[in-house]
Amino acid sequence: MDFSHLSTLPHAVRHFARRRPDAVAYAFEGRLTTYAEFERHTDSVAQALAAAGVVPGERIGYVGKNSDHYFELLLGAAKAGAVMAPASWRLAPPEVEYIVGHADAVLLFVGPESAPMMRQLLPSLPLVRGVIAMEGGEPGWPAYPDWRDAHAPVPVAHRPAAHDVVLQLYTSGTTGRPKGAMLTHRNLTYGTEASERAGLAWSCWTDDDVSLVAMPVAHIGGSGWGLRNLLAGARGVVAREFDPAAVLDFFERERISKLFLVPAAMQFVLRDPRARSVDYTRLKTLLYGAAPIPAALLREGIAVFGCGFAQQYGMTETTGTVVALPPEDHTTDDVPRMRAAGKPLPGVEVAVVDWEGRRLPPGEVGELMIRSPQNMAGYWKQPDETARTIDADGWLRTGDAGYLDADGYVYIHDRVKDMIISGGENVYPAEVESAIYGHPQVADVAVIGVPDEKWGEAVKAIVVPRAGVAPERDSIVAWARERLAGFKVPKSIEFVDALPRNPSGKLLRRKLREPYWEGYSRRVN
């Protein structure tokens, strides 16, 4: 089989615009865009970017909810050689300001929900040369369709290469500042080609597949999944944002056959009273990941949806999934295999090393290392961080502790890093601690993840109050909410006289976590 159309994202668009011109590429709130139209629209976007002075290698920013037009922008930027750098609309203004500024974005594309915030932030973003409103009605900003359609739908001169960076997704770091993971065309197309070559039935797509893009595009689970149908010539149904009732509506109206959800989102769908009356017969595969899943929730999902389930393990830096537990390994029985993250996908190597970098045999816990064509190109403007994450031989440190069994299955045991995963969102304690530390009632603070039935993990702050003050939980929470996205704000606060530290002053975070995780076999929920 010829896979030349998967060398770059624009190659895939051009291929299916010729092969299936009248097939729908994306559906969004009643708007249907065929592959032929998508090819023309993305050519116009590339021309508009060039006319605005955007040159190959420059970044454009997107701040807004999901839209089919986001994918037009992403592919138009790919044709022009520009790099898309989305920021989550859920983030607090200082967080968005940092991401847009750090990316050196020269043009911004803003959804209506983020317009008031961006008007306030623009004076502090001097590199931004213009703003385009993704939906009309913003005074002084051209509306996206008008901006796009003012330019002819003809190809630009630039020709992208497989290893050009096309997407820059921001992932929080242990320093408290997000890092821009640079993803190339090849990073984004390799998984599709490898699965097709290997004939992985559950991972292969057909022309009549319909996927639901319900996760936010500022995450790999949104952007990556939203590109998957484009690489197969299938239809992608884009949800503006995740809503359990709307997901059930999509099943009834759109005949969804492929779906990716984080476990917390799956739980919300299953709790809807309609969940057990909807027809799921078209659903082939439900892929889940970004956080571990409770065994009881998985059993319930298998019983209700009645489709194949596939667990996904990966990270932004690996362009999403590199390890998967396929449908044939899923069962409602309580067997050890169901606690595995899965096996490496084709072309992916996994190693487990000790803290000195030595390979460990099956069954021994160490840090998981990944080597794959999906490994990112690096962190934008952070060569030292890149070198700490990817070694000279191409092995990427995941920060996750786990082990391999004798059959090559990967098991996640703990986290090397302190990251909390709450509802599929990554939260780094250092970032939350930094936001809380400036509160006038706080002398010291540590943030940990604790088990939570609804979110998997919940953010908990342990605070040492300043001497002579009576600390107020509501005041500290309100302070954090002004500076952080809602999912990063502590769900609970505990006051203590002192935090446990070793002789050199290093916080003993594990000691703080232990009481809450007693009885759990893994320190992830």
C-alpha positions in Angstrom: 0.0 0.0 0.0 1.2 3.5 -0.8 1.5 5.8 2.2 3.1 8.8 0.5 0.1 10.9 1.3 1.1 10.6 5.0 4.4 12.4 4.6 3.0 15.7 5.7 -0.5 16.9 6.8 -1.1 18.9 3.6 -0.3 15.9 1.5 -3.1 14.0 3.3 -5.5 16.9 2.6 -4.6 17.0 -1.1 -4.9 13.3 -1.4 -8.4 13.0 -0.1 -9.6 16.2 -1.8 -8.8 14.4 -5.1 -9.9 10.9 -4.0 -13.1 11.9 -2.0 -13.9 15.5 -2.9 -17.5 15.4 -1.9 -17.0 13.4 1.4 -17.3 15.5 4.6 -14.1 16.2 6.3 -15.5 18.1 9.3 -19.0 18.8 10.7 -19.5 21.5 13.2 -22.9 22.7 14.5 -24.6 22.2 11.2 -21.7 23.4 9.0 -20.4 20.7 6.7 -17.0 21.0 5.0 -16.1 18.6 2.2 -12.6 17.5 1.5 -12.6 19.6 -1.7 -13.8 22.7 0.3 -11.3 22.0 3.1 -8.5 21.9 0.5 -9.6 25.3 -0.9 -10.2 26.9 2.5 -6.7 25.9 3.8 -5.1 27.2 0.6 -6.9 30.5 1.3 -5.7 30.5 4.9 -2.1 29.9 3.8 -2.4 32.8 1.4 -3.9 35.0 4.1 -1.1 34.2 6.5 1.5 35.0 3.8 -0.2 38.3 3.0 -0.1 39.1 6.7 3.7 38.7 6.6 3.8 35.4 8.5 6.9 33.5 7.4 7.8 29.9 7.8 8.7 29.1 11.3 6.7 31.8 12.9 3.9 31.0 15.4 0.3 31.9 15.3 -1.9 31.6 18.4 -5.4 30.2 19.0 -7.4 31.0 22.1 -10.9 29.5 22.0 -13.1 26.5 22.2 -13.2 23.8 19.6 -14.2 24.6 16.1 -13.8 23.1 12.6 -12.2 26.4 11.7 -9.4 25.6 14.1 -8.4 22.6 11.9 -8.6 24.8 8.8 -6.2 27.2 10.5 -3.8 24.4 11.6 -3.7 23.0 8.0 -3.4 26.4 6.4 -0.5 27.2 8.7 1.1 23.9 7.8 0.9 24.8 4.1 2.4 28.2 4.8 5.1 26.8 7.1 3.8 28.5 10.2 3.3 26.8 13.6 0.0 26.6 15.4 0.3 27.3 19.2 -3.1 27.0 20.9 -3.8 28.0 24.5 -6.7 26.6 26.5 -9.6 29.0 26.9 -9.9 27.5 30.4 -6.6 29.1 31.6 -6.4 32.2 33.7 -5.2 35.4 32.0 -1.7 35.3 33.3 -1.3 31.7 32.0 -2.6 32.7 28.5 -0.4 35.7 28.5 2.7 33.6 29.2 1.9 31.0 26.5 1.1 33.5 23.8 4.2 35.6 24.8 6.5 32.6 25.1 5.4 31.3 21.7 6.2 34.7 20.1 2.9 34.5 18.3 2.5 37.1 15.6 -1.2 36.6 14.8 -4.0 35.6 17.2 -7.2 33.8 16.4 -9.7 34.3 19.3 -13.0 32.7 20.1 -15.8 34.8 21.5 -15.5 33.3 25.0 -11.9 34.5 25.1 -12.2 37.9 23.4 -12.7 40.1 26.6 -9.6 38.5 28.2 -7.5 38.9 25.1 -8.4 42.6 24.7 -7.0 43.1 28.2 -3.8 41.1 27.5 -2.9 42.6 24.1 -1.0 45.6 25.5 1.4 43.2 27.1 1.9 41.2 23.9 3.9 43.5 21.6 4.8 40.8 19.0 1.1 40.3 18.1 0.5 42.1 14.8 -3.2 41.4 14.4 -6.2 39.6 15.9 -8.8 37.7 13.9 -12.2 36.9 15.5 -13.2 33.2 15.0 -16.8 34.2 15.1 -18.1 37.6 13.9 -19.1 40.5 16.0 -15.9 41.7 17.6 -15.3 45.4 17.0 -12.1 46.1 15.2 -11.2 42.5 14.5 -11.9 40.9 11.1 -14.1 37.9 11.2 -12.3 34.7 10.3 -14.4 33.7 7.2 -14.0 37.3 5.8 -10.2 37.2 6.5 -9.9 33.8 4.9 -12.1 34.4 1.8 -10.3 37.6 0.9 -7.6 35.5 -0.5 -7.6 33.2 -3.5 -7.7 29.4 -2.8 -4.4 28.7 -4.7 -1.3 26.9 -3.3 1.4 29.0 -1.7 5.0 28.6 -2.8 6.2 27.0 0.4 6.5 23.2 0.5 6.5 21.7 4.0 8.9 18.8 4.9 8.1 15.9 7.1 10.3 17.1 9.9 9.1 20.7 10.0 7.4 21.7 13.2 3.7 22.3 12.7 2.1 22.2 16.1 3.3 23.6 19.5 1.3 22.3 22.5 2.0 23.7 25.9 2.4 21.3 28.8 3.1 22.3 32.4 6.5 21.7 33.8 8.0 21.0 37.2 9.4 24.5 37.3 5.9 25.9 37.3 6.1 27.3 33.8 4.5 25.6 30.7 6.8 24.2 28.1 6.1 24.3 24.4 6.4 20.8 22.9 7.2 21.1 19.2 5.5 18.5 17.1 6.4 17.8 13.5 4.3 16.6 10.5 6.0 13.2 10.9 5.2 13.1 14.6 1.6 13.6 13.8 1.3 11.2 10.8 3.6 8.3 11.9 1.2 6.5 14.2 -1.5 6.3 11.5 0.9 4.9 9.0 2.5 2.4 11.5 -0.9 1.1 12.5 -2.1 0.7 8.9 1.2 -1.1 7.9 0.9 -3.4 10.9 -2.8 -4.1 10.2 -4.0 -3.2 13.8 -7.7 -3.7 13.2 -8.8 -1.6 16.1 -6.6 1.3 15.1 -7.3 1.2 11.4 -10.0 3.5 9.9 -12.3 3.2 6.9 -14.0 5.8 4.7 -17.3 5.6 6.5 -15.9 6.1 10.0 -17.2 9.1 12.0 -15.2 10.3 14.9 -16.2 12.7 17.7 -13.7 15.4 18.6 -14.8 16.2 22.1 -11.6 16.9 24.0 -10.1 20.4 23.9 -7.8 21.3 20.9 -5.2 22.8 23.2 -4.4 19.2 24.3 -3.0 16.4 22.2 -6.2 14.5 22.9 -8.1 17.2 21.0 -5.7 18.3 18.2 -4.2 14.9 17.6 -7.5 13.1 17.6 -9.1 15.8 15.5 -6.4 15.2 12.8 -6.8 11.4 12.8 -9.9 11.4 10.7 -8.2 13.7 8.2 -5.4 11.2 7.8 -8.0 8.5 6.9 -10.4 10.5 4.7 -13.1 10.0 7.3 -15.5 12.4 8.9 -14.7 14.3 12.1 -17.6 15.8 14.1 -16.3 18.6 16.2 -17.9 19.4 19.6 -17.4 23.0 20.7 -16.8 21.7 24.2 -17.3 18.6 26.2 -20.9 18.1 27.4 -22.2 14.7 28.4 -25.7 15.3 27.1 -24.3 16.6 23.8 -22.1 13.5 23.4 -25.2 11.4 23.6 -26.9 13.6 21.1 -24.0 13.1 18.7 -24.4 9.4 19.0 -28.0 9.6 18.0 -27.5 12.2 15.2 -24.1 11.5 13.7 -23.6 7.7 13.9 -20.3 8.0 15.8 -18.0 5.0 15.2 -14.8 6.3 16.9 -14.4 8.2 20.1 -11.7 9.3 22.5 -12.5 10.3 26.1 -10.6 10.8 29.3 -11.9 8.6 32.1 -13.6 11.5 33.9 -15.5 12.5 30.8 -16.6 8.8 30.3 -17.9 8.8 33.8 -19.9 12.0 33.2 -21.5 10.4 30.1 -22.4 7.2 31.9 -24.0 9.2 34.7 -26.5 10.8 32.3 -29.9 9.2 32.7 -30.1 8.7 28.9 -26.8 6.8 28.7 -28.5 3.4 28.8 -31.1 4.1 26.2 -29.0 5.4 23.4 -28.1 3.2 20.4 -24.4 2.6 20.2 -24.4 -0.1 17.5 -22.3 2.1 15.2 -19.6 2.6 17.8 -16.6 0.4 16.9 -14.0 1.6 19.4 -13.9 3.8 22.4 -10.4 4.9 23.2 -9.6 6.3 26.6 -6.5 7.7 28.2 -4.7 10.7 29.7 -5.4 9.3 33.2 -5.7 5.9 34.7 -9.3 4.5 34.9 -11.0 2.9 37.9 -11.7 -0.8 37.2 -15.4 -0.4 38.2 -15.8 2.5 35.7 -14.2 0.5 32.9 -16.5 -2.5 33.6 -19.5 -0.2 33.5 -18.4 1.4 30.3 -17.9 -2.0 28.6 -21.3 -3.1 29.7 -23.1 0.1 28.5 -21.3 1.0 25.2 -20.8 -2.6 24.1 -17.9 -1.8 21.8 -14.2 -2.4 21.7 -12.2 -0.5 24.3 -8.6 0.5 23.9 -6.5 2.1 26.6 -4.0 4.8 25.4 -0.8 5.7 27.2 1.3 8.6 26.0 2.0 12.3 26.6 2.2 15.5 24.7 6.0 14.9 24.2 5.3 11.6 22.5 2.5 13.1 20.3 0.0 11.1 22.2 -0.4 7.4 22.2 2.7 5.2 22.1 1.4 2.3 24.3 -2.1 0.8 24.0 -4.1 -2.0 25.6 -6.2 -3.3 22.6 -9.8 -4.5 22.8 -8.9 -8.1 22.8 -7.1 -7.6 26.1 -10.1 -6.1 27.8 -12.3 -8.1 30.0 -14.7 -7.5 32.8 -12.8 -10.0 34.9 -10.5 -8.8 37.6 -7.2 -10.0 36.0 -3.7 -8.4 36.2 -3.7 -7.6 32.5 -6.5 -5.1 33.0 -4.1 -3.1 35.2 -1.6 -2.7 32.3 -1.3 0.4 30.2 -0.7 -1.9 27.2 2.0 -2.9 24.8 4.2 -0.5 22.7 2.6 0.4 19.3 4.5 -0.4 16.1 7.8 1.4 15.9 7.8 2.3 19.6 10.4 1.1 22.0 10.0 1.1 25.8 12.7 0.7 28.3 12.7 0.8 32.1 15.8 2.3 33.8 17.0 2.9 37.3 17.9 6.3 38.7 21.4 5.9 37.2 20.1 5.1 33.7 20.7 1.3 33.8 18.3 -1.0 32.1 16.1 -3.0 34.5 14.7 -6.5 33.9 11.0 -7.4 33.7 9.1 -6.9 36.9 11.5 -4.2 38.4 10.1 -0.7 38.8 12.0 2.2 37.3 11.5 5.2 35.0 9.8 4.5 31.7 11.7 5.6 28.6 10.3 5.9 25.1 12.0 5.9 21.8 9.8 6.5 18.8 9.4 8.6 15.6 6.6 10.3 17.5 8.9 11.8 20.1 8.7 15.6 19.9 11.4 17.7 18.2 12.0 19.4 21.5 10.8 22.2 23.7 10.6 25.7 22.1 13.4 27.9 23.2 14.4 25.5 26.0 17.4 23.5 24.8 18.5 22.5 28.3 15.0 21.2 29.1 15.0 19.3 25.8 18.4 17.7 26.6 17.2 16.7 30.1 14.2 15.0 28.5 15.6 13.4 25.3 19.0 11.8 25.4 21.6 11.6 22.6 20.2 8.2 21.5 16.6 9.5 21.2 15.2 8.1 24.4 12.6 10.3 26.1 12.2 10.3 29.9 8.5 10.1 30.7 8.7 10.9 34.3 6.5 7.9 35.0 7.6 5.0 37.1 6.6 1.5 36.0 7.7 -1.9 34.9 7.5 -4.3 32.0 6.2 -7.8 32.4 7.7 -10.9 30.7 5.3 -10.4 27.7 6.2 -6.8 27.1 3.2 -5.2 28.7 3.8 -1.8 30.4 2.5 -1.2 33.9 2.4 2.2 35.5 3.4 2.1 39.1 3.9 5.6 40.3 5.1 9.0 39.1 8.7 10.1 39.1 7.5 13.7 38.6 5.0 15.2 41.0 2.3 15.7 38.4 -1.3 15.4 39.3 -3.8 14.2 36.7 -7.3 15.6 37.6 -10.1 14.8 35.2 -7.5 14.2 32.4 -5.9 17.6 33.0 -2.2 17.8 34.0 -1.5 19.8 37.2 2.0 20.4 38.5 2.3 21.2 42.2 5.0 23.8 41.7 2.7 25.9 39.6 -0.1 25.8 42.1 2.3 26.4 45.0 3.7 29.4 43.3 0.3 30.9 42.9 -0.7 30.3 46.5 2.6 31.3 48.1 2.0 35.0 47.7 -1.2 35.0 49.8 -0.7 37.2 52.8 -1.9 34.4 55.2 0.5 31.8 53.7 4.0 31.1 55.1 4.6 27.9 53.3 2.6 25.5 51.1 2.9 22.1 49.5 0.4 20.8 46.9 -0.3 17.1 46.4 -2.8 14.9 44.5 -5.2 12.9 46.6 -7.7 10.2 45.5 -11.0 11.5 44.2 -14.0 9.4 43.1 -15.1 11.9 40.5 -11.9 13.3 39.1 -9.4 10.5 39.7 -7.2 12.8 41.7 -8.0 16.1 43.3 -5.6 19.0 44.1 -5.0 19.4 47.8 -3.0 22.3 49.4 -1.2 21.8 52.7 -0.5 25.2 54.1 1.6 26.6 57.0 -0.1 29.8 58.0 1.9 33.0 58.8 2.5 33.6 62.5 -0.2 35.5 64.3 -2.9 35.2 61.6 -6.1 33.1 61.4 -6.0 31.5 57.9 -9.2 31.5 55.8 -9.7 28.6 53.4 -12.1 30.6 51.2 -9.7 33.5 50.9 -6.8 31.3 49.8 -9.0 29.5 47.2 -10.3 32.8 45.8 -6.7 34.0 45.6 -5.7 30.9 43.6 -8.7 31.1 41.4 -7.7 34.6 40.2 -4.3 33.2 39.1 -5.0 29.7 37.9 -7.4 27.7 35.7 -10.3 26.2 37.7 -9.0 22.6 37.4 -5.7 23.7 39.1 -7.4 25.4 42.1 -7.2 23.3 45.3 -10.3 21.3 46.1 -9.3 21.2 49.7 -6.8 22.9 52.1 -5.3 21.6 55.3 -3.4 23.7 57.8 -0.3 22.4 59.5 2.4 23.8 61.7 5.3 22.7 59.5 6.0 20.8 56.3 8.2 17.7 56.3 11.6 18.4 54.8 14.9 16.6 54.7 18.1 18.0 56.2 18.9 19.9 53.0 15.4 21.5 53.0 13.9 19.4 50.2 10.1 18.9 50.7 9.2 15.3 51.4 6.1 15.3 49.2 5.8 11.5 49.3 5.4 11.7 53.1 2.5 14.1 52.7 0.8 11.9 50.1 1.1 8.6 52.0 -1.8 8.9 54.4 -4.2 9.6 51.6 -3.0 6.8 49.3 -2.9 4.1 52.0 -4.5 0.9 50.6 -4.0 1.9 47.0 -1.7 -0.4 45.0 -0.6 2.5 42.7 0.0 6.1 43.6 -2.2 7.1 40.7 -6.0 6.8 40.8 
